[in-house]
Amino acid sequence: MKVLSALFVIMFLMSGCAFGAVEDMLSPPRLTDEQQAIFSALVDSKGTGFNLKHPQTGEHRSAFVIYGEDNNAAVVFYEISGINVERALLMNFLYKDSTGSWESLYEIPIRGIDIESVSFASFGEEAEDSILLSYSVGQGEKKCMVISHIGSRPERQFDDIYSFMHVDYFFGRDYKELLVIKNDRSGASATASFYTFLGGQLFRSAQSELDPSAGEYTGVIQGEVIEGISALIINHRKYDNPDSYGTDLLYLSGTGLVNPIVSNPDNPARVIRRTGNITELANPTDIDGDGLILLPSSSGEFLGYAHLPSQEKLRPVIWRTLMGNNLIDVYHSFYTERWDFVFLLPVRWINTVTAAVNIDAGTVSFYRAKAPIEEADELIMRITAVSEGEGGFTYLFDNPNPENPLTLTDEELENAFRILSQTGNN
């Protein structure tokens, strides 16, 4: 009777009549034989009053996440709700016994409303993977949970609100750590914390303040900003302006973890990157191939654009390097990922030459600056990007007046023109 009862429950769930839409319970909707065996073991243990929940993003999108070298362990996400029943979100751990049958052994409550993602990673001294769980708790907030010892007796090691997490080798260390960024999204505070396993327990190894104006974290980059020192660069979009971006920079020194962006009050404004209809987003990179990552800023504008609205301004990208606690200008440039190149402006062009973009024609034209830009009429140089499909671009250079003192020599042009896909971080 137990087998018949379990099969009846499965058929009843698949009909979509008992607990809501099928897609809310199963992903994919049709159970595999292994999933059905796991589900039957869960029903035997918990009864029938639950809805399966599946992660919304990430590699694992099923309510049934099977893991282990021999696929002998699984975690299932589900929700209990109903009349006179407090809504609860849970994760259940099941393991195969010596006969190959599934058995529900452990359960961990999740104090949230939905599963965002689940992933596996090992870091610190732990050779065994831990589960990194992300779940939503309402009002746009997320929490992350770290569960260790998932092969035998799962243990919750960490559970807190977060904005971004990433596992990697940081600061040249020979072991991985977990980076968790926590931002209250009000502009008041933001912190980066690094966690590692030691003696089977998770502990925080380092922490640093971040730029509190961050809203959404868009990714991390690693490399040298100072020669011989490994740094972590954290990019973000501003919480109060979706067209503005910023950067944090972390590295280890004798005094611990350092972030010169927040320790020097002048620096946050010097890594602002504003975008628009014709100004593209530039991210930190080794733009000149010398092995050091430069930090870009595009908060200004080319000459002749002051009268235009922000979205219509063409902005030069200024690349800066860290010296001590200060960011120092290295290059002014025209930057375009659309056409896969950066053009480093010669010093004699700065505050003298401006630029205009024609997206349809694939051109950027450099003129002796006048105001407004529409009246600039002395063409110094034009670059045309001709698409070769998947083969990239062919670039044509037009120098109409070689005698003009602003015209670049062949050597200057070679030094100024860089193909982005061939630079250091690409």
C-alpha positions in Angstrom: 0.0 0.0 0.0 2.9 2.4 0.7 4.1 2.1 -2.9 0.6 2.6 -4.3 0.1 5.6 -2.1 3.4 7.2 -3.2 2.5 6.7 -6.8 -0.9 8.2 -6.3 0.7 11.2 -4.7 3.1 11.6 -7.7 0.3 11.4 -10.2 -1.8 13.9 -8.1 1.1 16.4 -8.1 1.7 16.0 -11.8 -1.9 16.9 -12.5 -1.3 20.4 -11.1 -4.5 20.3 -9.1 -3.2 19.9 -5.5 -0.4 22.4 -4.9 -0.4 25.0 -7.7 1.3 25.2 -11.1 3.5 22.4 -12.2 6.5 24.7 -12.9 6.5 25.8 -9.3 7.1 22.2 -8.2 9.3 20.5 -10.7 12.1 21.5 -13.0 12.0 19.8 -15.4 8.3 19.0 -15.0 8.7 15.3 -15.8 10.6 13.4 -13.1 13.6 11.1 -14.1 13.7 7.7 -12.5 16.3 8.9 -10.0 14.3 12.0 -9.1 11.2 9.8 -8.7 13.1 7.5 -6.3 14.3 10.6 -4.3 10.8 12.1 -4.3 9.3 8.8 -3.0 11.8 8.7 -0.2 10.9 12.3 0.7 7.2 11.5 0.7 7.9 8.4 2.9 9.7 10.7 5.4 7.6 14.0 5.3 4.2 13.0 3.9 2.5 14.9 1.1 1.8 18.5 2.3 4.6 20.3 0.5 5.5 22.0 -2.8 8.8 21.5 -4.5 10.9 24.6 -5.1 13.6 25.1 -7.7 16.5 27.6 -7.9 15.8 30.6 -10.2 19.3 31.0 -11.6 22.6 29.2 -11.8 23.7 25.8 -13.1 21.3 23.8 -10.9 17.7 24.7 -11.7 15.9 21.6 -10.5 14.3 21.1 -7.1 16.4 17.8 -7.0 20.1 18.6 -6.8 22.1 15.3 -7.0 25.8 15.4 -6.0 28.8 13.4 -4.8 31.3 11.3 -6.7 28.9 8.5 -7.2 25.8 10.7 -7.3 24.8 9.1 -3.9 23.6 12.3 -2.2 20.9 14.8 -3.0 19.3 17.9 -1.6 15.7 18.8 -2.3 14.1 22.2 -1.8 10.5 22.5 -0.8 7.9 24.6 0.9 5.2 23.8 3.4 2.2 26.1 3.3 -1.6 25.8 3.8 -4.5 26.6 6.1 -3.4 26.9 9.7 0.2 26.0 8.7 3.0 28.6 8.9 4.8 28.9 5.6 8.2 27.3 5.7 11.0 26.9 3.2 13.3 23.9 3.8 16.1 21.8 2.3 16.2 18.1 2.8 19.4 16.0 2.5 19.0 12.4 1.2 21.6 9.7 0.8 21.7 6.3 -0.8 22.1 3.3 1.6 24.1 0.2 1.0 21.3 -1.3 -1.1 21.1 1.8 -3.4 17.8 3.0 -1.8 17.4 6.7 -1.0 16.8 7.8 2.6 15.9 11.2 4.0 18.3 12.0 6.9 18.7 15.7 7.5 16.7 18.9 7.1 17.8 22.5 7.3 15.2 25.4 7.5 15.6 28.4 5.2 14.3 31.6 6.5 13.3 33.1 3.2 10.7 33.1 0.5 12.4 31.6 -2.6 15.6 29.8 -3.8 17.8 32.0 -5.9 20.7 29.6 -6.7 22.7 26.7 -5.4 26.4 26.0 -6.2 29.2 23.8 -4.9 32.7 24.9 -4.0 35.7 23.9 -1.8 37.9 26.4 -0.2 40.4 26.8 2.6 41.6 23.5 4.0 38.4 21.7 3.0 38.8 19.2 0.1 35.1 18.4 0.2 32.7 20.8 -1.6 30.4 23.0 0.5 27.0 24.2 -0.8 26.7 27.9 -1.4 23.0 28.7 -1.2 21.4 32.0 -2.2 17.8 32.8 -1.3 15.6 35.8 -1.3 14.1 37.2 1.9 11.9 39.9 0.5 12.2 43.6 -0.6 15.0 42.8 -3.0 17.2 41.4 -0.3 19.1 38.1 -0.5 20.9 35.9 1.9 23.6 33.4 1.4 24.2 30.2 3.4 27.3 28.0 3.5 26.6 24.3 4.3 29.7 22.1 4.9 30.2 18.3 5.4 27.5 17.7 2.8 28.7 14.2 2.1 27.8 12.8 5.5 26.3 15.2 8.1 25.5 18.7 6.6 26.3 21.7 8.9 25.2 25.3 8.4 28.3 27.4 8.8 27.2 30.8 7.7 23.9 32.6 7.0 23.7 36.3 6.3 22.4 39.0 4.0 24.7 39.6 1.1 25.0 41.5 -2.2 27.7 39.5 -4.0 29.7 36.3 -3.4 32.6 34.7 -5.2 35.1 31.8 -4.6 38.6 32.1 -5.9 42.3 32.3 -5.2 42.8 35.9 -3.8 45.9 38.0 -3.3 48.3 35.3 -4.7 47.4 32.7 -2.0 47.6 29.0 -2.8 44.1 28.2 -1.4 40.7 29.4 -2.3 38.6 31.7 -0.1 35.0 32.9 -0.2 34.4 36.6 -0.8 31.1 37.9 0.6 30.1 41.6 0.0 27.5 43.1 2.2 25.9 46.4 1.3 23.0 48.0 3.0 22.1 49.8 -0.3 21.4 53.0 1.5 24.8 54.6 0.8 25.7 54.1 4.5 28.1 51.2 4.5 29.5 48.3 2.4 32.1 45.7 3.4 34.0 42.9 1.7 34.7 39.8 3.9 36.9 36.8 3.1 36.1 33.4 4.6 38.2 30.2 4.7 37.9 26.8 6.3 40.4 25.9 9.1 40.0 22.8 11.2 36.6 22.0 9.7 35.2 25.4 10.7 34.5 28.6 8.7 36.1 31.8 9.9 36.7 35.3 8.5 40.3 35.9 7.5 40.1 39.5 6.4 37.6 42.4 6.0 37.6 45.8 4.4 35.3 48.8 3.8 34.0 49.4 0.3 32.6 52.4 -1.5 29.1 52.7 0.1 27.5 54.2 -3.0 27.6 50.9 -4.8 24.2 49.4 -5.8 24.8 46.3 -7.9 28.2 44.5 -8.1 29.0 43.7 -11.7 32.1 41.5 -11.3 35.7 41.2 -10.0 39.1 41.4 -11.7 42.4 40.2 -10.3 45.9 41.3 -11.3 48.7 43.7 -10.4 47.9 47.4 -10.0 51.2 47.9 -8.1 54.1 45.9 -9.5 54.6 42.7 -7.5 51.4 43.1 -5.5 48.3 41.0 -6.4 45.1 43.1 -6.1 41.4 42.4 -6.3 39.3 45.0 -8.3 35.6 45.1 -7.6 33.3 46.8 -10.1 29.9 48.1 -9.3 26.9 50.2 -10.6 25.9 53.1 -8.4 22.7 52.6 -6.4 21.4 56.2 -7.2 22.3 56.3 -10.9 22.1 53.3 -13.3 24.3 55.1 -15.8 27.2 55.5 -13.4 29.8 52.9 -12.2 32.6 52.8 -9.7 35.5 50.6 -8.6 37.0 49.3 -5.3 40.6 48.1 -5.1 41.9 45.7 -2.4 45.4 44.5 -1.8 47.4 43.2 1.2 50.1 45.2 2.9 52.0 45.0 6.1 49.0 46.5 7.9 46.5 44.1 6.5 43.9 44.6 3.8 44.0 48.1 2.1 41.4 49.8 0.0 42.9 53.1 -1.3 39.6 54.1 -3.0 37.9 54.6 0.4 40.9 55.6 2.4 41.6 58.6 0.2 38.4 60.8 -0.1 39.5 62.1 -3.5 39.6 58.7 -5.1 36.0 57.6 -5.4 35.3 60.5 -7.8 38.4 59.6 -9.8 37.0 56.1 -10.7 33.5 57.2 -11.7 32.5 55.9 -15.2 29.5 57.5 -16.7 27.8 55.9 -19.8 25.3 57.1 -22.3 24.0 56.7 -25.9 27.5 57.1 -27.4 29.8 56.7 -24.3 30.5 53.0 -23.6 31.4 51.4 -20.3 35.2 50.9 -19.8 36.3 48.5 -17.1 39.8 48.3 -15.4 42.3 46.5 -17.7 46.0 46.4 -18.7 45.3 48.8 -21.5 49.0 49.2 -22.6 50.3 45.7 -22.1 52.8 46.5 -19.3 51.3 44.0 -16.9 49.7 46.5 -14.6 45.9 47.1 -14.5 44.8 50.7 -14.9 41.6 52.2 -13.5 39.4 54.1 -15.9 37.2 57.1 -15.4 34.7 58.8 -17.8 33.1 61.5 -15.7 34.1 64.4 -18.0 33.3 65.1 -21.7 35.0 65.9 -24.9 35.2 69.6 -25.8 32.1 70.9 -27.4 29.6 68.6 -25.6 28.9 70.8 -22.6 25.5 72.0 -24.0 24.2 68.5 -24.6 22.2 66.3 -22.1 24.1 63.7 -20.2 23.0 60.8 -22.4 24.3 62.6 -25.6 27.7 63.5 -24.2 30.8 61.7 -25.7 33.2 61.2 -22.8 36.9 60.5 -22.9 38.1 57.6 -20.8 41.0 58.6 -18.5 43.2 55.7 -17.3 44.9 56.1 -13.9 47.5 54.2 -11.9 47.9 54.0 -8.2 50.9 55.8 -6.6 50.9 55.6 -2.9 47.4 56.5 -1.9 46.7 58.6 -5.0 45.4 57.9 -8.5 47.6 59.5 -11.2 46.6 60.2 -14.8 48.4 58.0 -17.4 46.3 58.2 -20.6 43.3 60.1 -22.0 41.5 58.0 -24.6 38.6 57.3 -26.9 37.3 53.9 -25.9 34.8 51.6 -27.8 34.0 48.0 -27.1 31.5 48.2 -30.0 34.5 48.5 -32.4 37.0 46.7 -30.2 39.6 49.4 -29.8 41.0 52.1 -27.6 42.8 55.2 -29.0 45.2 56.8 -26.6 45.2 60.5 -27.3 48.6 62.2 -27.7 49.4 64.8 -25.1 49.2 67.6 -27.6 45.6 66.7 -28.4 44.3 67.1 -24.9 42.1 70.2 -24.5 42.7 70.9 -28.2 41.1 68.0 -30.2 37.6 66.6 -29.8 35.8 63.6 -31.2 32.5 62.8 -32.9 31.0 59.3 -33.4 28.8 58.0 -36.3 27.6 54.6 -35.2 25.9 53.8 -38.5 29.0 54.6 -40.5 31.3 52.9 -38.0 33.5 56.0 -37.6 35.1 58.2 -35.0 36.4 61.5 -36.2 38.8 63.8 -34.4 38.6 67.6 -35.0 40.4 70.6 -33.8 38.0 71.6 -31.0 35.4 74.3 -31.3 32.2 74.9 -29.4 29.7 73.5 -30.0 30.9 70.3 -31.5 28.6 70.7 -34.5 30.7 73.6 -35.7 34.0 71.7 -35.5 35.2 71.6 -39.1 38.9 70.9 -39.2 39.3 67.1 -39.5 42.5 65.8 -38.0 41.9 62.1 -38.4 39.1 59.6 -38.9 39.1 55.9 -37.9 36.6 53.6 -39.7 35.9 50.1 -38.3 34.8 47.7 -41.0 33.2 44.6 -39.6 34.5 41.3 -40.9 31.8 39.3 -39.1 33.3 36.8 -36.7 36.7 37.8 -37.9 36.6 41.1 -36.1 37.3 44.4 -37.8 39.5 46.0 -40.4 40.4 49.5 -39.5 40.9 52.3 -41.9 42.8 55.6 -41.0 42.2 58.8 -42.8 44.7 61.7 -42.2 43.5 64.4 -44.6 46.3 66.9 -43.9 49.7 65.3 -43.2 51.2 68.7 -42.7 49.0 69.6 -39.9 51.0 69.7 -36.6 48.2 67.8 -34.9 48.5 64.9 -37.4 50.1 61.8 -35.9 53.2 60.2 -37.3 53.1 56.5 -38.2 55.0 55.7 -34.9 52.5 57.8 -32.8 49.6 56.1 -34.5 51.0 52.6 -33.8 51.5 53.5 -30.1 48.1 55.1 -29.8 45.8 52.5 -31.4 45.2 49.3 -29.3 42.8 46.5 -30.1 40.9 45.6 -26.9 40.6 41.9 -27.5 44.4 41.8 -27.6 45.1 43.7 -24.4 46.1 42.3 -21.1 42.8 41.2 -19.4 41.0 40.0 -22.6 
